[in-house]
Structure formats: C-alpha cells, structure tokens
Amino acid sequence: MIRVHLLLFLAASALCRAGLTWEQANITVSGTAPSGSIAATFRFTNTGLQAVTIVRVHTSCGCTTADLDRKTYGPGESGALTARLEVGEATGHITKAIYVFWRPAGGGDTQSDTLTIAADIPQYLTLTPSGVVWRDSGPFDPKTIDIEIVWQTPIQVTAAKVSNGTFGVDLQELEPGRRYRVVVTPKTGKSPAAASIEIVADIPGEGSRSFRAYARILATPRAPSSWQKAWIWLLRKIP
C-alpha cells in the first residue's frame, strides 16, 4: 500500500511539474524568402496543471529573432513561437538555437527548453573575386568581378549598385542567365575609400535577392625615413 501511494505521489508531482510540450523542437527549412530570410513556427501546449509564464527568449546570434503571441498560458492552452533567421549571403547548412525560459505563473524555479531552426541554403552564383582593391599610388584602371551562375536553371542578374559615389560600376551580360561581369572604376585616388557593391539577381520562385562584393582604395605603405631607419638599426644593435 505504501508503494502504491508513493507511485501516485510521484506521478502527481511529475504532472504538476510538467510545463511546455513542443510539437517540434527542431525545424529545418529549405530555401529563402525574397527578403533573404527564413521563418519557422514552433507550436507548444502547456501540459501541466499550473499556468506557465515565458519569462524570456534568447537566440544564439543577432541574425535570429523570436516572437510570441503572448507570455502566459493556462493549463491545456497552446501557443506558438515564430522564429526568423536572416541568412544574408550564407550558403549551405545553417543551424541556430533558441532558448526559451519559463516558470510556473505562481512562482517556482525557472526552467528552459532549447529549440533549433536550421536551413539548407542553395548556392546560386559565385563572385570572382569577391572584391577589388587599389592602392592610392595608382594606377586606377578598371577592375572586374565575374559572376557565374552555378544553379541548375538560368538566373538573370538584373542590377549592380554601389553604396557611394567613390566608384562607378557597369554590369555586363556575357552569357544570358549564366555569366555576367561587373566593371568597377574608381572615381577618386584618395584613401582610404570603400564601398559595397550590391548585385541583384532574380531567383526563380523566390524573387529578387542581393549578393555583395566590395571595392577599396588603400594607402600605399610608405618607406621609412632616414631617421626611422637609424632607429631601426640602433634597436637591432641593442642586445
């Protein structure tokens, strides 16, 4: 009889301690939205006998955000957490974690659940090189960035934009849907100078997506003066 009561007590205690039960704790999404992001919805139910309050939600990086419809859920109530991952220009398999901290609404220890959002991001194109650099001593001849479409179907590159007026860019179509070239020309010889080059492509089924390259003008390393050379020689002589 004592054993039966003990088992009933442990079962009741476990039920009281029960909190959030997630339909899926790990979600993998393929592809991206036109904005260059992916989203996943994690649905859950409060399977305990007490109301539960979600006190905070943390993510493993600033590229991931998480939103709740509300914070407190009574026994048997369900809710959803929507996570959004900004993938930027990343390709391949990406996994980020979401940490959900909760406790009984009437007080008690804070507990946590870990969710993961993953994405398999296809590679659509390559940029060779990913950026171009000049020295302020010149020359300032145009340099090129070649774009090759590596996706199985053709992709149209529709624009190349520069973030400031330090450089000029010209988009050239070499092979429709397959090969393009961006010609970058400095408009000044002053350093330091830097700009981001946005390359816009029309991805079938996703819409426009941006890929980035860069352009820079760096200072030319200066030769040491005679007194600097003397100091260097003296320092080398000191044991």
Backbone hydrogen bonds, N-H to C=O, Kabsch-Sander energy under -0.5 kcal/mol:
donor,donor_aa,acceptor,acceptor_aa,energy
5,H,1,M,-2.4
6,L,2,I,-2.3
7,L,3,R,-2.3
8,L,4,V,-2.4
9,F,5,H,-2.5
10,L,6,L,-2.6
11,A,7,L,-2.4
12,A,8,L,-2.5
13,S,9,F,-2.4
14,A,10,L,-2.4
15,L,11,A,-2.1
16,C,12,A,-2.2
17,R,13,S,-2.0
18,A,14,A,-1.2
21,T,45,T,-2.7
22,W,20,L,-0.5
23,E,43,R,-2.8
24,Q,43,R,-0.5
27,I,116,T,-2.4
29,V,118,A,-2.8
31,G,120,D,-1.7
33,A,37,S,-3.0
36,G,33,A,-2.5
38,I,85,L,-2.2
40,A,83,A,-2.3
42,F,40,A,-0.5
42,F,81,L,-3.3
43,R,41,T,-0.7
44,F,79,G,-2.3
45,T,21,T,-2.0
46,N,77,E,-2.8
47,T,19,G,-2.6
47,T,45,T,-1.0
49,L,15,L,-0.5
52,V,73,Y,-2.8
53,T,103,R,-2.9
54,I,71,K,-2.9
55,V,53,T,-0.8
55,V,101,F,-1.5
56,R,101,F,-1.4
58,H,99,Y,-2.6
60,S,97,A,-2.3
64,T,61,C,-1.5
65,T,84,R,-2.4
67,D,82,T,-2.4
69,D,80,A,-1.0
73,Y,52,V,-2.7
76,G,46,N,-2.9
77,E,74,G,-2.2
79,G,44,F,-2.2
81,L,42,F,-2.7
82,T,67,D,-2.7
83,A,40,A,-2.9
83,A,81,L,-0.6
84,R,65,T,-2.6
85,L,38,I,-2.7
86,E,63,C,-3.0
86,E,84,R,-0.5
87,V,36,G,-1.6
87,V,85,L,-0.8
88,G,36,G,-1.0
90,A,87,V,-2.3
92,G,121,I,-3.1
94,I,119,A,-2.7
96,K,117,I,-2.4
98,I,115,L,-2.8
99,Y,58,H,-3.4
100,V,98,I,-0.6
100,V,113,D,-2.9
101,F,56,R,-2.7
101,F,99,Y,-0.6
102,W,111,Q,-2.8
103,R,53,T,-2.0
105,A,51,A,-2.9
107,G,104,P,-2.1
111,Q,102,W,-3.5
113,D,100,V,-2.4
115,L,98,I,-3.1
115,L,113,D,-0.5
116,T,25,A,-2.4
117,I,96,K,-2.4
118,A,27,I,-2.8
119,A,94,I,-2.5
120,D,29,V,-1.8
121,I,92,G,-2.9
121,I,119,A,-0.7
124,Y,122,P,-0.6
126,T,148,E,-2.1
128,T,146,D,-2.5
132,V,214,Y,-2.1
134,W,216,R,-2.0
136,D,218,L,-2.3
138,G,135,R,-2.1
143,K,184,V,-2.5
145,I,182,V,-2.3
146,D,128,T,-3.0
147,I,180,Y,-3.0
148,E,126,T,-2.0
148,E,146,D,-0.5
149,I,178,R,-3.2
150,V,124,Y,-2.0
150,V,148,E,-0.5
151,W,124,Y,-1.3
155,I,177,G,-1.8
156,Q,202,D,-0.8
157,V,155,I,-0.5
158,T,156,Q,-0.7
158,T,200,V,-2.1
159,A,200,V,-1.3
161,K,198,E,-2.8
163,S,196,S,-2.1
167,F,164,N,-0.8
168,G,185,T,-2.9
170,D,183,V,-1.7
172,Q,181,R,-3.4
174,L,172,Q,-0.7
174,L,179,R,-1.8
175,E,179,R,-2.4
178,R,175,E,-2.7
179,R,175,E,-2.4
180,Y,147,I,-2.5
181,R,172,Q,-2.6
182,V,145,I,-2.6
183,V,170,D,-2.7
183,V,181,R,-0.5
184,V,143,K,-3.5
184,V,182,V,-0.6
185,T,168,G,-2.6
187,K,166,T,-3.1
188,T,166,T,-0.5
193,A,217,I,-1.7
195,A,215,A,-2.2
197,I,213,A,-2.8
198,E,161,K,-3.2
198,E,196,S,-0.6
199,I,197,I,-0.6
199,I,211,F,-3.7
200,V,159,A,-2.5
200,V,198,E,-0.6
201,A,209,R,-2.5
202,D,156,Q,-3.0
203,I,201,A,-0.9
203,I,207,G,-2.6
206,E,203,I,-2.0
207,G,203,I,-2.7
209,R,201,A,-2.4
211,F,199,I,-2.5
213,A,197,I,-2.4
214,Y,130,S,-1.2
215,A,195,A,-2.3
216,R,132,V,-2.0
217,I,193,A,-2.7
218,L,134,W,-3.1
229,K,225,S,-2.4
230,A,226,S,-2.0
231,W,227,W,-2.2
232,I,228,Q,-2.3
233,W,229,K,-2.4
234,L,230,A,-2.5
235,L,231,W,-2.7
236,R,232,I,-1.8
237,K,233,W,-1.0
237,K,234,L,-0.6
238,I,234,L,-1.0
